Amino acid sequence: MNLRFLTLFFLLLLSPFIQAEVSVSVDRNPVVADESFQLIFESDEKVKTEPDFSPLNKNFTILNTGRRSNTQIINSDIKQSQQWILKVIAKKTGIIQIPSIKFGDVSSQPYQVKVVTTAPPTVGNKSEDIFLEAEVNKKSPYVQEQIIYTIKLYRAVQTSNASLSEPEVSGDQAVITKLGDDKSFETRIKGKRYVVVQRQYAIFPQSSSGSLKIEPIIFQAQTGSSSFFGFDPFGPQPKSITKRSNSIELDIQAIPDSFTGNTWLPAGQINIQEQWSVDPSQLKQGEATTRTLTITANGLAASHLPVIETQLPDHLKQYPDQPEFNETFNENGFIGVRREKMAIIPSQSGNFILPAIKLAWWNTKTDKMEIAELPERTIYVKASELVQAEDNQHTELTEQSNAVSNKDVQTEKQTITDIEASNGHSYWKWVSLMLFLLWLITLFLFWNSRSRFNKKERISVVESSKRQSLKQIESACNNNDAQQAKTAILEWARKMWPDERINNLDSVKAYCDDELGIMLDELNRQLYSKQQDVWNGNAFLNCFQSQSFKITKSHAEHGNLEPLYK
């Protein structure tokens, strides 16, 4: 308590000398000329002096200014922050520098904003009071590539009972997801002031090639004034209006022939990272560590990301957990994250090399294939203390055995009298040896029971994981989702045959009969065909559920597993 009081006392003494920091940001960058945007100044400390924003008048028109304060108390620690939010319009285009603004004894850092021009949308030769404008960031995307679809509603009059429809595509061959909250700002077109509401969507086309049409967005509302007390029969009557945006045609490109990866991944950027719960240079034999592998992709949903392929040396056993998926988004669209955790238990000491992990993907910015790679690494496993103790005991026993077997030949020539004289001494030697052997037997039984318990526990975890994978296969088949079915089948197969190298669907065919092998070939063709049809997941599931899989590749010697579904 005294220490906390002294700390608070010194902070109060030093507070006049602590300089606040003022950051600068905008609600979007770049901005369009004649459109208003928010300019935000934020201080991490309370500022008593009012700032002077007059330097902004050179390049900006200030429409209004607001201020917000925030106070937080966490464990007797008081934090205060302030925000000044300005609504401004740039007076010119290009790269404009926001000058340093003084906040008492401190100043903000200069900041740059890009102002671009755009042709005002019109109908005929006259700008309307209400209209819609739709655009995309790319009109010739690849199949499954992210498209940013932006819809803007311009209003120069007040409306009521307004509604805006959701985007639709012809043939329902795309996945559409809204990105964040709507943005609102002001602009002027031919001298007329408009309030603009902007909404954005991420669209992922699913058709392998050909055209895709984004249907017009429909806005419905009422215009006209009404009385303060409700309907005014003597005033102007509300008028119902309907406005439509322009439709957009997309030319969908097929997967290029130069792409040789297992899973088609069109993205702006993909990288792979790893984390360890225990430093890989300090691992111990028989003790578990958790390795976490994370794929991060700009421009892809988390559900599009594949299983991370890992192959470990024989003396490193891994027990994978269920993958975790996370998604965020920014002005460039989705950021998908797939995270896989696996427990690794070294069964032997020494140095082990973990192979590099490579993932092929298509860079939509450079329009070429690239490889995301996690380099190979060497891990160091120390022998456990128990194993070292057992080795030492084994050495002692060997030395004692050698000492007994190498007795001097003179012992055989001793007289019967000498032997009888030494009987008492030999008796205690044999008692000690028997006690030592009993201790070894006890130690062996203890470790044997512990090993059986750990084995049962590991088997239980693996069986639970297999059941979860079967549920994922069933779900993917019911949804006719070929890509998700492939991912779930490979995860399940690796758990069924952990000692085998199963990298693709062809590897699974070695453990099933010809009928399911044909179904797996059809699934492969569906995934990589340039003209994809709807995959029949129910037919595949029925065949899969009736299958009795082989225990190993040698069916004749080892027989079959029981059917998965009884």
N, C-alpha and C positions, 0 to 999 in steps of 0.2 A: 504493500500500500504506500509506504514511504517512497519507494522507487518510482511508482507511478506519479505521485504528487510532485517529486522533484523533476521528472521528465516534463510534466505539464507546465511547471513553473519556468523551466528553461525555454520551452517553446514559446511561452508568452513573452519572455524577455527578448527572444530572437525574432519574433514575428514582424517587427518593423523592418528587419533586414532581409526577410525572405521575399524574393521577387516572384510575383505571379506570372504565369505564362498565358498568353492569349493566342489561341489557334484560329485559323480562318478556313471556312469550307463553303461550298455551294451545293444546292440541292440537285444540280445536274451540270455536266460539263462534257461537250460543248452545249451552248445555248443558241437559239435562233434569234436573229436580229428582230427587234420590236416585240419580243416576248419577254415578259417579266420573269424573274427568277429570284430565289432566296439567297441572300448573302448572310452567312452566320459567323459571328465572332463569339468565341467562348473562352472564359477565364476560369482557371482551376482554383482561384482564390477570390474572395469578395473584393470588388473594386469600388472605392468610395467616390472617386472623381468621375463625373460624366464624360464619356468619350466625345471627341470632336470628329464628326464624320464629314466635315466640309471638303476634305481633299478628294472625296469620291465624286463631287459635283462636276469635275472636269470631264470624266468619261461616262458617268452614269446619271440617270434621273432617279431620285429616291422617291418612291411612291408612299411608303409608310415605314415606321420603325416600331418594333416591339421589344420588350425585355422580359426575361424569365430568370428566377432565382431558384436554387435548389440547395437544401441543407440536409446532410446525412450525419448521423451519430452512430459509430460502430466501435464498441468497446472503449467508450470514453473518448474516441477520436472524432473530432468534429471536422467535417469537410463541407466547404461551401463553394458553389460554382455559380456563374452567371452567364447568360446568353443574351446577345443582342441580335435580333432577326430583322434584317432589312429587306424590303421588297423593292427591287430596282430593275431598270431597263437600260441596256447599253446604248450609248449614243453613236457607236460606230462598230464596224465589223473588224475581224482579225484577232490577234492575240493582244488582249488588254490586261495591263497589270493593275491589280488592286493595290493601292499604295499602303504604306505602313500607317496605322492609326494609333494615336496615343491614348492610353488608358491610365491617366495619372502619371506615375513614374515608369511605367512599362509601355512597350509598343508591340503591336502585332507584326508578324513577318509579312513581307510582300507576297502576293498570290496572283497567279495568272489564270485567266479564264478565256476560252476560245469562243468567239461569236461568229456564227456562220450565217450566210444569206439563204433564203429559200423563196421560190416563187409563190405568191399568195394564191391559194385555190379559189377558183371562181366558177360560176355557172353562167355561161354565155359571156356577156360583157359586164355583168353586174354581180357584185358579191352579195350573197344571201345573208339573212340574219342568223340562220342556223344551217350548218352543213357538217358532213363527216369526211374525214380523210384517212385512208388506210394505206400502209406501206409495209414492205418487208426488207430485211437487210440483205437478202440474197434470193435471186429468182431462178437460179439453176443449181439447187443443192443436190447432194448425194442422198440416196435412200438412208433413212434414219439419222440424217444430219439435222442439227438444231437450226430452226429458222426463227428469228425474232420478228413477230408480227405486231405492229403498232397501230392503234386506232385513236384518232383525235376527234373530239367533239367540240366544234366552235359554236359559241352562243353569243349573240349581241343583244338578246332580249331575255327577259325573265320567263321561266317555264315552271310548270307544276305537273305532278303525276308523271314524271319522266321515267323511262325505262330504256335500257340498251341491251340488245340481244348478244348472245355469245357467238363466237366465230364457228363456222361449220365448213367442212370440205366435202366436195363431191365424192360419193362412193364410200365415205367414212373410212378412209385409208390413212388416217393420221392420228397421232396422240397429241392432244392440245391441253396445255396447262397454263394457268394465269401466273404472271410474274409479279409478286408484290402488290402493294396498294396503288390506287390511282394517284396521279399527280395533277395538280391544278395550277395554272398560271394565266397571265394576261398577255395579249398581243394586239397590235394594230395592223389592219389591212385596209389600205386606201383611206386612211384617216378614221376608220371605224374601229371602236374598241370591242374586243372579243374576250370572253372568258373561255379558256381551253381546259378540257379534261382529257388527260392522256392515260390510256390503258395498254398494257403490253402482255403478250402471250408467247410461250415457246411452243412451236409446232414441230413434231417429228414425223415426217412422211414415212409410211410403211410400205408403199408400193415399190417394187423393184426398179421400175423405170416408167417413163411416160409423163403425161401432163397431170397436174393436180390443181383444181380450182378452189380458191378460198371464196366462199359465198359472201355477198354484201352484209355488212352489219346494219341492223335496223334500229333507228331511234324513234320512239313515240313519246309525245308529251302534249301538253296544252299550253297555249299562250293567251295573253289577254289579262286584264286587271279584274279584280273583284273587290267587294266592299270589305271593310275591316271586320264587320259583323257577319260575313258570309256572303251568300249569293246576293248580288245587287241587280234587280230586274231592270233598273233604269241605266245601268252602266254598260260598257262594252262586254259582250259575251265571250267566254273562253272559246278558243278555237283549237280543235284537235289537228295535230300535224304528224306526219310520218316522213322521216328522212332516211336515205340509204347511202351507204358508202360505195366506193368503187370496188368491184371484184378484182381478184388478182390471180393470174395464171402462173403456175410454177412448172418448170421443166425438170423433172426428177431424173438424176443420173444414176445409172446402175453401178454396182461395185466394180471398180477398175480391175483389169486383168493383172496389173502389176502388184496388187495387194496379195500377199502370200500368208497372212496371219490366219489363225484358227477362228477368231471372232472379229467381225467387222466392227470397228470402233472409230467413227469419224468424230474428231474433237479438235478443239483449239490447242489443248495441252493435256498431257497425261504424264504422271510421275508415280513412282513406287517408293515407299519409305518403310523402314522397319524400326521397332522398338523392342527392348528386352527388359523383363522385370528384374533379371540378375545380369550383371556385367558378363558378357560372353567370355571374358578372359579369367573369370573367377568361378566357373561352374564346377560342381562336384558330382562325382559318380553316384547315381541313385537318387539325386535330388532334382526336383522338377523346376523348370523355368518356363516363363511364358513369352513367346515370341509373337509380336503383333505386326502384321503386314497391312499396309494401307495403300489403296489406289485412289488417287484424286484426279478427276477428269473435268476440264472446263468444256461445257457444251454438251454434256451427257447426263442423263438421269442415273441415279445410283443403281436402279434395276437393270440397266444396260451393261454394267460392268461384269466381267467374267470371274470365275474362280481363279485364284492365284495358284499356279502350278508350282509345287515344291517337292523336291526329291532330296531325302536326307541319307547319310551313310547308315549302314546296317546297325551300328551300335547306338544310334539315336532314335528312340521311339517317339512318335508324335501322336497326340490326341487332339484333333481339331475341335473347336467350339463352333456354335452357329455364327455365321457372318452377321455383321452389323452394317446397316445402311443409313446414310445421312445425306440430306440435300439442302443446299442453300442457293441463293441466286443474287445476282447483281445486275447492272445495266447490260452486261454481256450474256445474261441468261443463266442456265443451270450450272452448278458446281456439284457434281456427284461424288460421293465418297463411299467406298466399300472397305470394310475393316474386318480382317480375319485374325482370330487369336488361336494359338495352338500351344498346348503343354508339351514340352520336350523333356524327356528323361534319358540321360546318358547311362547306358548299362556297362560302360567300360571307360577307363581313363585314357588320356592321350590327346593328341591334336586331330581335329576333324575339319575337313573343308566342306563348307556349305556351297553348293553350286549357285551360279548367278541365276537370277530370275529375270526372264525377258518377256516383254509383252509388245506385240506388233500393233500399231494403230495408224490411222490415216490423218495426217495434219491437214485440216481444211484451210489453213492460212497459206501454206506453201504448196498444197495440192500434191503431196507425195507421202509415201509410207515412211514411218519412223519407228524406232524401237525404244520403249521405256525399259530401263534396265536397273536392277539392283545388283551391284557387283558381288562376286563370290567373296566369302569371308572365312577366316580360320578361327575356330573356337577352341578353347583350351579347357580340358576336363581333368580335374585333380582326382586322385584316388580317395575314396572316403576313409575316414578314420577307422571304421569298423573293419573294412577290408584289409587295411594295413595291420590292424591288430591280429586278424586271423592269419595273415601271412607270417607275422612274427611268431605266433603260436606254432604254426606248422614248422617253422625253422627250428624252434626249440625242441619239438618232438623229434625231428630228424637228427639233431645233434645228440639227444639222449639215446635214440635207437642205435646210432653209430657207436656211442660210447659203450653200450651194452654188448654189441656184437664184436667189438674190437678189444675185448679184454685180453690181457696178457696170457700167453700160453701157460705160464707158471701156475695160473689158477687151477688148471686141470690136474696139475701134479700135487695139489695140496692133499694132505692126509685127511682121513675121515674125521679126525679129531679137530683139525682146523675148520672143516666145514661145519661141524656141530657147534664150534665156538662162535661161528659167524651167523648162526641161524637167527639169533635175536636181532642182529643188525639188519639182515636181509628181510626179516618180517616187516619192519617199518618201511623199508624201500617199497615192498609190494603194496602195502596199505596206501602209501602216497601215490603210487602209480594208478591204483584203482580209483582213488578219489579224483585224480586228474582226468581219467577216462570218463567217469560219470559226469564231470563238469563239461567235458567236450560234448557228450551226448545231449545234455540239457541245452547247451548252446545251439546245437544243431536242430533240435526239436523246436526251439523258440524261433529261429530264423525260418524254418520250414513253414510253421504256422503263419508267421507274418507274411511270407511270400505268397501263400495261398489266399490270405485275406486281401492283399494288394491286387492279386490277379483277379479275384472275384469282383473287386471294386472297379478295376479297369474294364472288365468284361461288361459290367452293368452300364458304365458310361458309354461304351462303344455301341451296345445294343440300343440304348436310348437314342443315340445319335442316328443309328440306322433307321429307326422308326420315324424320326423327324424327317429324314431324307425321303422316305417313302411317301410321307404326307405331301412333301413339296412336289414329288413326281406326279402324284394324283391331282394336285391343284393345277399344275401346269397343263396336264392333259385335258382336264375339264374346261380350262380356258383356251384350249387350242393354241397355246403359246409354245412354239417349237424351240425357240432359243432358251427359254426358262426350263423346258423339259430336258434339253441337252445338259444344261448346267446341273440340274438336280440329279440326273442319271449318273453323271461323272462323279459327283460328290458321294452318292450312295455306293458306287462301284469301288471307289477307293477305300471306303470303310469295310466293304465285304472282303476285298482282297488287298489288305494293306501292304503285303510284301511284294506285290506286282507293280509294274510300271503301267499305269492306265492314264493315258494322255488324251485319248479321243474315243469316239463311239466305236471305231473299228476294234479297239482293244477289248471292249465289252463282248463283242461277238464270239470271242474264244470261249466264253463260259455259258452260252445259250444255244438253243437249237436253231435250225434253219429258218423256221417261221419268224421268230423274233429278230433274227439276223437280217431278214428281208425288211422288216419294219424299221430297223435301225438304219439301213441303207436309204429307205425312203425319207426318214427324218434328216439324214445328212444332205440328201438332194434338196429337200425343202429349205434347209438353212443356207445353202450356197448356190442355189439356182438363181439365175438372173430374171426368171419369170416365175415368181412364187404364187402358188395357189393357197387356199385355206387348208391348213394341216388338220387331219382327222385325229385329234388327240384321244377320243373315246376308243377308237379301234386299236390304237397303240396300247392304251391302258388295259383293255381286255386281254390282249395277247401277253402283256407284261405280267399281269396278275396270275395268269394260269401257267407261268413258266416255272420249271424246276431247274435252277441254275447249278452248274458244275462247281464242285468244291475247288478243283484246280483245272488247268488246261487239259490234263490227262483224264478224260472221262472214264475210260475203261478201268483204270486202276482204283480210282477213288470214289466213283459214283456221283450222285447228285445231292444237292441240298433239298430240304423239304420246300414245297411251294410257299411263296411269300404270303399268300392269302389263302386261308383254308375255308 
